[in-house]
Every structure is written in C-alpha cells, then in structure tokens.
Amino acid sequence: MKDALGAVQSILVLGGGSDIALATCRHLVDRRARTVVLAARRPDELDTTAKELRDLGATTVEPVAFDATATDTHAAFVDETFDRFGDFDLVLVAFGVIGDQERTERDPSAAVELARVNYLGAVSVALSVARRMRSQGHGTLVALSSVAGERARRSNFVYGSTKAGLDAFFQGLGDSLAGSGVQVMVVRPGFVHTKMTKGLDPAPLSTTPEAVAAAIVDGLARGSHTVWAPPALRWVMAVLRHLPRPVFRRLPL
Ligand SMILES: NC(=O)c1ccc[n+]([C@@H]2O[C@H](COP(=O)([O-])OP(=O)(O)OC[C@H]3O[C@@H](n4cnc5c(N)ncnc54)[C@H](OP(=O)(O)O)[C@@H]3O)[C@@H](O)[C@H]2O)c1
C-alpha cells in the first residue's frame, strides 16, 4: 500500500532485467519504495542489481523466475507472487524484444516469436495481474509500449505492430478497471539507449533509461494514463500519425 505521502512502497517488475525498469526502480527506491520483485528469465543474473537496490534502501529485493512466453504458467505465477509478497502498488510490464525486421519478414516463425513475447505474453500476464489488483483495490499497472506502435513504419513494422496491439490492450484494460481503484499507465518511449538498442543508429530525440524513468515517476505522481518519453514525441507522432499514406511512404522511415 502506498505510504501516507502517496509514495509507491512495493513493485513487481515483469522483465526484471530491463534497463528502463531498473532505472525506474532506482528512482522509486530513492523515493521510499521498499519491496522490489524482479521477475526474469534468468533470475540468478540479477544478484548485482538486487544488491544495488538494497544498497539504495530497499529492504526486500527478490529475483524470481518468469518467462513471458510461458503463458500457461502466468496465472499461477501471479497468484504465488501476490500471495508471497502481498499487495503491489506498482506492476511494471517491461519485458520485450525488438527482433530483426529483415529476419521476421523472411521467417514467419521469428515474427510469431516476437508477437508471442511482446503481445501475447503481455496480454496473458496482465489479465492475471489485473484480477489480483482489482481484488486488492489499489495500485498502478504500467506498460512499456512504444512510439513504434503509434504508426507502423516499414523499417520495423513487425515490432511496431506488437506494440500497437499491446498499447490498445492496456488502454482498454485501463478503461475496464475504472472505478476499481486500479490505474493503468501506458508509456510510449522513443529510441532509448539500452541493451535492446545497442549497436543501432539512434533515432532523433533519442533518450536514456534515466529520463524515461523520471517521466514514469512523474506520470505516477500525476495519475497520468499516457506518458511520452521524451514528451515532444507526442506532437511529432500526432503529425506523423495523420500524414496521408503517399506522403508517409516517401519518408525515410
Ligand atoms: N529501448 C528502446 O528504445 C525502447 C523504446 C520503446 C519501448 N521500449 C520497450 O521498453 C521495454 C524495456 O526495454 P529496454 O529498452 O529496457 O530493453 P532491455 O534492457 O533489453 O529489457 C528487455 C527485457 O525483456 C526481457 N525479456 C525478453 N524476452 C523475455 C521473455 N520471454 N520473458 C521474460 N523476459 C523477457 C529481457 O530479459 P533477458 O535478459 O532474459 O533477455 C530484458 O530484461 C520493452 O518492452 C521495449 O519494447 C524500449
């Protein structure tokens, strides 16, 4: 339960090794979050991260095993995690893969795998999280979407389409939870310098995990339903989204 000053005290990160998620946890632990559960495919690799969060002041930091593609395990995973650690003020859906656009166009099974992680995995686990959060009657579910889902670009339309689906799903979930005490916040970063984008040419308005984390923390404080990072992307995408297709096709996107 948030403390008397409204600060998040307990966090469940799905995709516990995400650079954006870890920057967000650092900000929140600095602001008195005390329990952090890092759910990741290889939880043993998160010992150093867990120590760092403990050193910052968290009292319980627990890496646990979680695979976004193991959808048949999600309901039990969510129940066990909530039963073991109690209520969560914040659940951050941070797992994702960017994939290789050329490969996904050549190999449908690679495209299916991308959709399995980014879209199906998120839908599956978020419905179980929403069930538990609805019954606890409070908390915020934050989903890392992307500007890539705002309008599909030919250079990464497979990834973009998974984020478009995820984004629409979480918007609808937020509406369905209205009045339950549970909020949903959709975060739409642009290009962020993380493990995921290592070696790629940065897009205009590229940013850092710390800047995205600060935008998330600010969005939580405001009770926002949508956060753009950086904020200027909201206006850039408003224009791009409405460009007529013949014009859009001529852009080097
Ligand atoms: N970086 C960007 O430019 C950018 C922009 C917009 C949106 N986003 C979104 O932000 C989120 C976080 O990305 P990031 O930039 O922080 O990248 P990141 O550091 O690479 O984090 C992605 C995380 O997803 C985890 N993951 C991948 N497949 C998984 C699976 N099947 N089950 C569980 N976890 C899995 C990875 O874990 P492993 O260590 O096991 O691989 C990794 O920890 C993603 O959803 C991404 O699409 C990123």
The ligand as an ORCA input file, in Angstrom:
! r2SCAN-3c Opt
* xyz 0 1
  N      14.982      0.723    -25.765
  C      14.106      1.354    -26.529
  O      14.461      2.135    -27.444
  C      12.626      1.170    -26.279
  C      11.757      2.092    -26.863
  C      10.382      1.943    -26.674
  C       9.906      0.901    -25.901
  N      10.789      0.024    -25.347
  C      10.226     -1.087    -24.588
  O      10.635     -0.991    -23.252
  C      10.682     -2.304    -22.669
  C      12.009     -2.462    -21.955
  O      13.059     -2.414    -22.895
  P      14.544     -1.949    -22.544
  O      14.855     -0.867    -23.507
  O      14.668     -1.709    -21.086
  O      15.354     -3.207    -23.054
  P      16.141     -4.354    -22.274
  O      17.059     -3.781    -21.279
  O      16.678     -5.223    -23.352
  O      14.961     -5.100    -21.494
  C      14.092     -6.012    -22.097
  C      13.889     -7.137    -21.113
  O      12.909     -8.040    -21.619
  C      13.267     -9.321    -21.153
  N      12.670    -10.398    -21.921
  C      12.781    -10.656    -23.243
  N      12.095    -11.765    -23.553
  C      11.544    -12.217    -22.396
  C      10.737    -13.328    -22.053
  N      10.341    -14.234    -22.960
  N      10.342    -13.460    -20.759
  C      10.739    -12.572    -19.818
  N      11.512    -11.515    -20.067
  C      11.912    -11.342    -21.345
  C      14.786     -9.358    -21.327
  O      15.294    -10.368    -20.488
  P      16.557    -11.273    -20.864
  O      17.690    -10.635    -20.110
  O      16.172    -12.607    -20.344
  O      16.733    -11.230    -22.342
  C      15.169     -7.950    -20.850
  O      15.449     -7.923    -19.475
  C      10.439     -3.288    -23.814
  O       9.101     -3.693    -23.816
  C      10.709     -2.448    -25.043
  O       9.997     -2.929    -26.170
  C      12.132      0.139    -25.499
*
